[in-house]
Amino acid sequence: MTDMTNMTDTAATETTIRQKRYDRGLEVLKRINGESVIELADSLREISPELGYQTVAWAYGDSYSRPALSPRDRQLITLGMLTSQGGEETELRAHIPLALAVGLTPDEIVETFLHAAVYCGFPRAINATQTARKVFAERGVSVSAAAATPVPVDVPVRSARSTPSQ
């Protein structure tokens, strides 16, 4: 009888911990206006409810809720990483609105993808930028004229390593 009681208690504790992780993830997502990620996790219920659970509980309840990085910084990193992987348009469609919600501007998002081209290639950066264009259009968001203007070739580039001569 004791073994059965212990197994029941253990299962109840695991269920409670599991629910707390999920609830913490939902709380984080609600705080940062993560409706797009909640919708993505919900869409997985039919085919893989555990993946939907882990998306909320692990990615947001355990990882995203850590204090060392701000939500804005986390989204900037996430956009760069998704771009570098390529073929992540579904995830980008969820994270671009989230990036806007946590304070990244459309200009910063587009610049992130432009910068990513240097490290992960133009095709991936173009795909990410096209995804952003679609998300922005759906939301009535536009990129400023300044962000769309290329830097003239005759503008001197300052070296980060240069020091004033003494």
C-alpha positions as CSV (number, residue, x, y, z in Angstrom):
1,M,0.0,0.0,0.0
2,T,2.8,2.4,0.8
3,D,4.5,1.9,-2.6
4,M,1.2,2.7,-4.3
5,T,0.7,5.8,-2.2
6,N,4.3,6.9,-3.0
7,M,3.7,6.4,-6.7
8,T,0.5,8.4,-6.6
9,D,2.2,11.2,-4.6
10,T,5.2,11.2,-7.1
11,A,2.8,11.4,-10.1
12,A,0.8,14.2,-8.5
13,T,4.0,16.1,-7.7
14,E,5.3,15.7,-11.3
15,T,1.9,16.8,-12.6
16,T,2.0,19.9,-10.4
17,I,5.6,20.8,-11.4
18,R,4.7,20.2,-15.1
19,Q,1.7,22.5,-14.8
20,K,3.7,25.2,-13.0
21,R,6.3,25.2,-15.8
22,Y,3.6,25.6,-18.4
23,D,1.8,28.3,-16.4
24,R,5.1,30.2,-16.0
25,G,5.6,30.0,-19.7
26,L,2.1,31.3,-20.4
27,E,2.7,34.1,-17.9
28,V,5.9,35.1,-19.7
29,L,4.2,35.0,-23.1
30,K,1.2,37.1,-21.9
31,R,3.6,39.6,-20.4
32,I,5.5,40.1,-23.7
33,N,2.4,39.9,-25.9
34,G,3.4,36.5,-27.3
35,E,0.0,35.6,-28.8
36,S,1.7,34.5,-32.0
37,V,3.7,31.9,-30.1
38,I,0.7,30.8,-28.1
39,E,-1.2,30.3,-31.4
40,L,1.7,28.3,-32.7
41,A,1.8,26.0,-29.6
42,D,-2.0,25.6,-29.7
43,S,-1.8,24.6,-33.4
44,L,0.3,21.6,-32.4
45,R,-2.3,20.2,-30.0
46,E,-3.8,17.9,-32.6
47,I,-0.6,16.4,-33.9
48,S,1.9,16.8,-31.1
49,P,0.5,18.1,-27.8
50,E,3.8,17.5,-26.1
51,L,5.7,19.7,-28.6
52,G,3.2,22.5,-27.9
53,Y,3.6,22.0,-24.2
54,Q,7.4,22.1,-24.4
55,T,7.3,25.2,-26.6
56,V,5.5,27.0,-23.8
57,A,7.0,25.3,-20.7
58,W,10.6,24.8,-21.6
59,A,11.2,27.6,-24.2
60,Y,9.4,30.3,-22.2
61,G,8.8,29.0,-18.7
62,D,12.3,27.7,-18.2
63,S,14.6,29.5,-20.7
64,Y,13.0,32.8,-21.7
65,S,12.0,33.7,-18.1
66,R,15.7,33.8,-17.0
67,P,16.7,37.3,-15.9
68,A,20.1,37.8,-17.6
69,L,18.7,39.0,-21.0
70,S,15.8,41.3,-21.7
71,P,12.9,40.1,-23.8
72,R,14.1,42.5,-26.5
73,D,17.6,41.1,-26.5
74,R,16.2,37.5,-26.6
75,Q,14.1,38.3,-29.6
76,L,17.0,39.9,-31.4
77,I,19.1,36.8,-30.8
78,T,16.1,34.6,-31.8
79,L,15.6,36.4,-35.1
80,G,19.3,36.0,-36.0
81,M,19.4,32.3,-35.1
82,L,16.2,31.5,-37.0
83,T,17.6,33.3,-40.0
84,S,20.9,31.4,-39.8
85,Q,19.1,28.1,-39.8
86,G,17.1,28.8,-43.0
87,G,13.7,27.4,-43.8
88,E,12.3,28.8,-40.5
89,E,9.6,31.0,-42.0
90,T,6.9,29.6,-39.7
91,E,8.9,30.4,-36.6
92,L,9.9,33.8,-38.0
93,R,6.1,34.5,-38.6
94,A,5.6,33.8,-34.8
95,H,8.7,35.7,-33.6
96,I,8.6,38.9,-35.8
97,P,5.3,40.1,-34.1
98,L,6.8,39.1,-30.7
99,A,10.0,41.2,-31.6
100,L,7.7,44.2,-32.4
101,A,5.8,43.6,-29.1
102,V,9.0,43.7,-27.0
103,G,10.3,46.9,-28.5
104,L,12.3,46.1,-31.7
105,T,11.4,48.5,-34.5
106,P,10.7,47.3,-38.0
107,D,13.9,49.0,-39.0
108,E,15.9,47.0,-36.4
109,I,14.3,43.8,-37.6
110,V,15.2,44.5,-41.2
111,E,18.7,45.5,-40.3
112,T,19.1,42.3,-38.3
113,F,18.3,40.3,-41.4
114,L,20.6,42.4,-43.5
115,H,23.4,41.9,-41.0
116,A,22.7,38.1,-40.9
117,A,23.4,38.0,-44.7
118,V,27.1,38.5,-43.8
119,Y,27.3,35.5,-41.6
120,C,24.7,33.0,-43.0
121,G,24.2,34.0,-46.6
122,F,21.9,36.1,-48.8
123,P,19.3,33.4,-49.5
124,R,18.5,33.0,-45.8
125,A,18.5,36.7,-45.2
126,I,16.3,37.3,-48.1
127,N,13.8,34.6,-46.9
128,A,13.7,36.2,-43.5
129,T,13.3,39.7,-44.9
130,Q,10.4,38.5,-47.2
131,T,8.8,36.9,-44.2
132,A,9.1,40.2,-42.3
133,R,7.6,42.1,-45.3
134,K,4.5,39.8,-45.2
135,V,4.2,40.2,-41.4
136,F,4.6,43.9,-41.6
137,A,2.0,44.2,-44.4
138,E,-0.5,42.1,-42.4
139,R,0.0,44.4,-39.4
140,G,0.1,47.7,-41.3
141,V,3.7,48.3,-40.2
142,S,6.3,50.0,-42.5
143,V,10.0,50.4,-42.5
144,S,11.3,54.0,-42.4
145,A,12.8,55.6,-45.4
146,A,16.1,56.0,-43.6
147,A,16.4,52.2,-43.0
148,A,15.7,51.5,-46.7
149,T,18.4,54.0,-47.8
150,P,21.8,52.4,-48.6
151,V,24.9,53.9,-47.2
152,P,26.7,55.9,-49.9
153,V,30.1,54.4,-50.9
154,D,31.9,57.6,-50.3
155,V,31.1,57.7,-46.6
156,P,34.3,56.9,-44.6
157,V,34.1,53.9,-42.4
158,R,35.7,54.4,-39.0
159,S,37.8,51.6,-37.7
160,A,36.7,50.3,-34.2
161,R,40.4,49.7,-33.5
162,S,41.8,53.1,-34.5
163,T,43.0,55.3,-31.7
164,P,43.8,59.0,-31.9
165,S,47.5,59.6,-32.7
166,Q,49.5,61.0,-29.8
